[in-house]
Amino acid sequence: MARKLSFLDNKVARRILVSFILAALIPIGILGLLSYQQVSEQLRLQTAKSLHRSCKDYMMSFIDRLNNFESALRLVAIKVEKFGNGFRLIPFINEQSLVGQFDDLVIVAPNGEKTSLVSKTGFIPDLTALEIQEIAVGKSLIKPVVGPEPGNSRLWMAVSLAYTHHEASILMGRLKPEILWKAENIEPNELWVMNETNQLLFASKPDFVLPREVRSEFSLADSGQFDLNYRDDAYVGVYRNLPLKALFASGIIVIVQAQPESLAFAAIQQFSAIYPPVIVLAVLIVALLSARLITKYLTPLERLKAATLRIAEGDFSSRVNINSHDEFEELADSFNEMTRRLRSQFDILSTMAEIDRHILSALDATEIVDIALTRLPGVLYCDLISIAKVDPETYQVSDIHTRRTGHDTDIMAKPIMLGQKDILSLLEKQGSLIETNVNGKLSAYLKAFRGVDDWTFLIVPVVVNGTLSSIICLGYQGRNPIPPESRDAVRNFGDRIAVALSNAAWEEKLYQQAHYDPLTGLPNRLVLNDRLMQELARAKRDHTQLAVLFIDLDRFKTVNDSLGHAAGDELLTQVSRIFVNCVRETDLVVRIGGDEFVIVITDLHNHHNPMSMVSSIAEKILAALNHTLVVAGHAMTFTASLGVAIFPRDADNPQDLLKNADAAMYHAKDEGRANFRFYSPELNAAALENIKLEQELRGAIAREELRVYYQPKVDLSRRIVGAEALIRWQHAELGFISPAKFIPLAEHTGLIVEIGQWVFEQTCLWVKACHAKGFRPIRVSVNLSGIEFKRPDLVDKIAEILSKTGVNPQFIELELTESVAIGNIKDSVERMHKLKALGLSLSMDDFGTGFSSLSYLKELPLDIIKIDQSFVRHLELEKSSQAIVKSILALAHGLSMETVAEGVENEAQFDFLEQNQCQVFQGFLFSRPIPGEDFLKLLAESPVKEEPSKA
Ligand SMILES: Nc1nc2c(ncn2[C@@H]2O[C@H](COP(=O)(O)O[C@H]3[C@@H](O)[C@H](n4cnc5c(=O)[nH]c(N)nc54)O[C@@H]3COP(=O)(O)O)[C@@H](O)[C@H]2O)c(=O)[nH]1
């Protein structure tokens, strides 16, 4: 039942059913209605016709009867004889039958005397003169006498007796009604007979009175039809006026007949009763047949629809079964074929997508090949798949990875040689495929598979970056045609493998770039973070310790600047090899940037003394560096500063371990470089202090905490000939802070630019003020850091300050450090010339500490060389210092440059320098750096020489 009803759930089914029912109902309804109207009309006509006919028949028989009455009356008239004063009837044979037709027979004499021959009622109507006249001319008069009731009306007939008795007497007879009206043959009709004034003479049903309005119609035509209602019955009636005038002297007699519609329309009423059930039956039949038809055609449609929905949900497995031997069965077959193809395509695409995902996430070409060998046979319906490398130049096929149905992957390492023709055809078929067999193209390669004599093979050349890199081979057992979708899929797959292999190569490259330092080949910071995390987890799990060594090369910048970047790179490469050689393979050596390296020493077991073990490694590294290295043709020894932090002692996470090792390294640097330091919490405090100092320094100028002090420079006679401007920082809370502490910090943060400009401007203003106050003009030097010197706007800035302060530039000297000046020799020389062009003097500070080459020292437009105080400090004691100082002095003289010795603290040093023709001296022996006003006091006391000093 549920199945039967279910088709009504279907919209199409409902529509078709309603359409079918309407299609049946509308014509049947219209037909029924039209038929009803037509039949009703026909029945009406027929009824009217039959009534007319009946009316006419009645009329004819009525006239016949009147004629008979007339004949009878005239025969009776013949048998009338005069008898006395009256009349009598002569007996005759047919007397009985003739006289019997009349209820009354009366002879009316011309004098009006009436002699009754037969008398039943005794009533004799009077004749009018016109009637008598008509009778006199031989006509038979018919005279209706209307009674109070229809049954009382009578019809008289009168004829003249003049022809028989030559007297103008008239024989009148009252016609017997039962003979006259004779209405028995008219049933089932009703009959009325009326005179010309519509007075009723006879009615078959006396109480059935015709309404006046109906009767009034009778005078309008000789005959006609009418409708009337009587006692809830409808009647159809006809009337006919009798043309009696031609036969009798008579008024019009109207014959009326009527029949009940129920009788007349009996047939149509039967039709009306039967028609609705017929319609219902027809509808039911149509509905049933439609339902059957719909079910028949809808079931396959429903199945097709359900199958379509299943496909939409991704289920390609079900088939549609229709055995109707018609177009639906053909449609189902086509649908099943389409589903099969879709399923095959879907399988291919989803497998391809899965392969794509694997391929794109796989970095390794071997992994990609492995995925392809495992997944593809299932979607390409092949019995063998093989992927191999091809060298298009040597014609070699190698690394042949093969998988057959039911077997594991086989790797054939031994290469197979292909012919040149094979290679050419592979190159020709790029983006396409080759169909072959073991005796066709690439047979040398295919024969290696064995037992494939009757197989068909599809070969796809894989081209990566325009070069034939590999081939994919699919083997199909037997020579059955290969499905076209497999061919397309194979081609697609060839493209994917090509992309994947090129991706793999590219990913490999990217990975290398992202994780390894291209210069030294060492892992970079990314790897360090990863490994350190892993090693820390392992150390925590195994309860071992771990050390992080932070290494910074000492004076690497000097090498880079003085010998160039290529030399710096060479040094870094050599140093990185030294580091790797100093540790175990399981340890990690990382270059984290510039000249900074990190070494992670793993597996420090607790039963060892980790500190002493790490110390010996650090010493080993320092010792290994201490050997002479040849960099860019220069032999040099090199040092580094190391900081060590140990897990879990100093920190338990990578960031803190690195930070602490870094802090320890800075400590080692502070302590004179070329050594190593373990981290201690105090170091951390120092680092924090540095951060605070930096913050304070940023606001120092604004808070006017900085001052410029001046340290005198004297000549041989100890007379002040110049000064060096040296910055001082008097912090409100921290007190005096040494430039040795904050200048490196300012250089590190870049604040040195602002500070340097401020010192230079202050010095210019001070010099200008001294001159204005009338003091003897002397040259004052200002330190220019490497960072300041390298700024492109340096010359403009200096010129701007000189112009702003209005100082005479010949009394201002700039002290450049050796490394800065020699870094980019061409640029440096150009810039120094520009500075000199402003009228300034240039001196080389800390001379002897860098890697200056005498060959280009002479190219620099220098005026003064300052011997570094490290050579002066133990001059009186160290032969080596004496030798260096002597050679610097000789060099300066040779280049005609003035010499200034700094850091002169005692007479012995002064004496040595004096004896070796040093010209200017600076040091605590003469004065410490002092405020400007104090300096002016000294200057005022300092004797004036008549000859102007060269300083
Ligand atoms: N770029 C700038 N650098 C500056 C500036 N002011 C100072 N500095 C540099 O800071 C370093 C430390 O300077 P400071 O503490 O002022 O030390 C100078 C002298 O006080 C010191 N000196 C002088 N004579 C002696 C002595 O006989 N013994 C001794 N132990 N020290 C002495 O030497 C420093 C001057 O050196 P130098 O500049 O190389 O001539 C220092 O490197 C300054 O250069 C600044 O404004 N800008």
The ligand as an SDF file (V2000), in Angstrom:
LIG
                    3D

 47 52  0  0  0  0  0  0  0  0999 V2000
   84.3870   58.6030   19.4410 N   0  0  0  0  0  0  0  0  0  0  0  0
   84.6890   59.1430   20.6070 C   0  0  0  0  0  0  0  0  0  0  0  0
   85.4400   58.4590   21.4670 N   0  0  0  0  0  0  0  0  0  0  0  0
   85.7420   59.0450   22.6260 C   0  0  0  0  0  0  0  0  0  0  0  0
   85.2770   60.3180   22.9740 C   0  0  0  0  0  0  0  0  0  0  0  0
   85.7520   60.5860   24.2000 N   0  0  0  0  0  0  0  0  0  0  0  0
   86.4270   59.5450   24.5890 C   0  0  0  0  0  0  0  0  0  0  0  0
   86.4200   58.6090   23.6460 N   0  0  0  0  0  0  0  0  0  0  0  0
   87.0860   57.3230   23.6280 C   0  0  0  0  0  0  0  0  0  0  0  0
   86.7450   56.6490   24.7810 O   0  0  0  0  0  0  0  0  0  0  0  0
   87.8440   55.8470   25.1780 C   0  0  0  0  0  0  0  0  0  0  0  0
   88.1580   56.1310   26.6060 C   0  0  0  0  0  0  0  0  0  0  0  0
   88.4360   57.4730   26.7050 O   0  0  0  0  0  0  0  0  0  0  0  0
   88.9000   58.1390   28.0330 P   0  0  0  0  0  0  0  0  0  0  0  0
   88.4660   57.4110   29.1970 O   0  0  0  0  0  0  0  0  0  0  0  0
   88.5970   59.6000   27.8820 O   0  0  0  0  0  0  0  0  0  0  0  0
   90.4350   57.8870   27.9360 O   0  0  0  0  0  0  0  0  0  0  0  0
   91.2260   58.7860   27.1680 C   0  0  0  0  0  0  0  0  0  0  0  0
   92.2770   59.3410   28.0660 C   0  0  0  0  0  0  0  0  0  0  0  0
   91.7610   59.7190   29.3130 O   0  0  0  0  0  0  0  0  0  0  0  0
   93.2480   58.2190   28.1850 C   0  0  0  0  0  0  0  0  0  0  0  0
   94.6210   58.6720   28.5750 N   0  0  0  0  0  0  0  0  0  0  0  0
   95.2640   59.7710   28.2080 C   0  0  0  0  0  0  0  0  0  0  0  0
   96.5560   59.8060   28.8030 N   0  0  0  0  0  0  0  0  0  0  0  0
   96.6430   58.6740   29.5080 C   0  0  0  0  0  0  0  0  0  0  0  0
   97.6690   58.1540   30.3150 C   0  0  0  0  0  0  0  0  0  0  0  0
   98.7420   58.6770   30.4560 O   0  0  0  0  0  0  0  0  0  0  0  0
   97.4100   56.9360   30.8910 N   0  0  0  0  0  0  0  0  0  0  0  0
   96.1400   56.2690   30.7230 C   0  0  0  0  0  0  0  0  0  0  0  0
   95.9860   55.1480   31.3490 N   0  0  0  0  0  0  0  0  0  0  0  0
   95.2100   56.7920   29.9620 N   0  0  0  0  0  0  0  0  0  0  0  0
   95.4070   57.9550   29.3650 C   0  0  0  0  0  0  0  0  0  0  0  0
   93.3310   57.7320   26.8940 O   0  0  0  0  0  0  0  0  0  0  0  0
   92.0570   57.9320   26.1950 C   0  0  0  0  0  0  0  0  0  0  0  0
   92.3010   58.6490   24.9090 C   0  0  0  0  0  0  0  0  0  0  0  0
   92.5820   57.7160   23.9660 O   0  0  0  0  0  0  0  0  0  0  0  0
   92.5410   58.0670   22.4620 P   0  0  0  0  0  0  0  0  0  0  0  0
   91.2080   58.5700   22.0920 O   0  0  0  0  0  0  0  0  0  0  0  0
   92.8950   56.8260   21.7600 O   0  0  0  0  0  0  0  0  0  0  0  0
   93.4940   59.1440   22.2850 O   0  0  0  0  0  0  0  0  0  0  0  0
   88.9530   56.1550   24.2670 C   0  0  0  0  0  0  0  0  0  0  0  0
   89.1830   55.2020   23.3340 O   0  0  0  0  0  0  0  0  0  0  0  0
   88.5290   57.4140   23.6120 C   0  0  0  0  0  0  0  0  0  0  0  0
   89.0260   57.5450   22.2850 O   0  0  0  0  0  0  0  0  0  0  0  0
   84.5170   61.0230   22.0400 C   0  0  0  0  0  0  0  0  0  0  0  0
   84.1090   62.1520   22.2540 O   0  0  0  0  0  0  0  0  0  0  0  0
   84.2530   60.4050   20.8570 N   0  0  0  0  0  0  0  0  0  0  0  0
  1  2  1  0
  2  3  2  0
  2 47  1  0
  3  4  1  0
  4  5  2  0
  4  8  1  0
  5  6  1  0
  5 45  1  0
  6  7  2  0
  7  8  1  0
  8  9  1  0
  9 10  1  0
  9 43  1  0
 10 11  1  0
 11 12  1  0
 11 41  1  0
 12 13  1  0
 13 14  1  0
 14 15  2  0
 14 16  1  0
 14 17  1  0
 17 18  1  0
 18 19  1  0
 18 34  1  0
 19 20  1  0
 19 21  1  0
 21 22  1  0
 21 33  1  0
 22 23  1  0
 22 32  1  0
 23 24  2  0
 24 25  1  0
 25 26  1  0
 25 32  2  0
 26 27  2  0
 26 28  1  0
 28 29  1  0
 29 30  1  0
 29 31  2  0
 31 32  1  0
 33 34  1  0
 34 35  1  0
 35 36  1  0
 36 37  1  0
 37 38  2  0
 37 39  1  0
 37 40  1  0
 41 42  1  0
 41 43  1  0
 43 44  1  0
 45 46  2  0
 45 47  1  0
M  END
$$$$
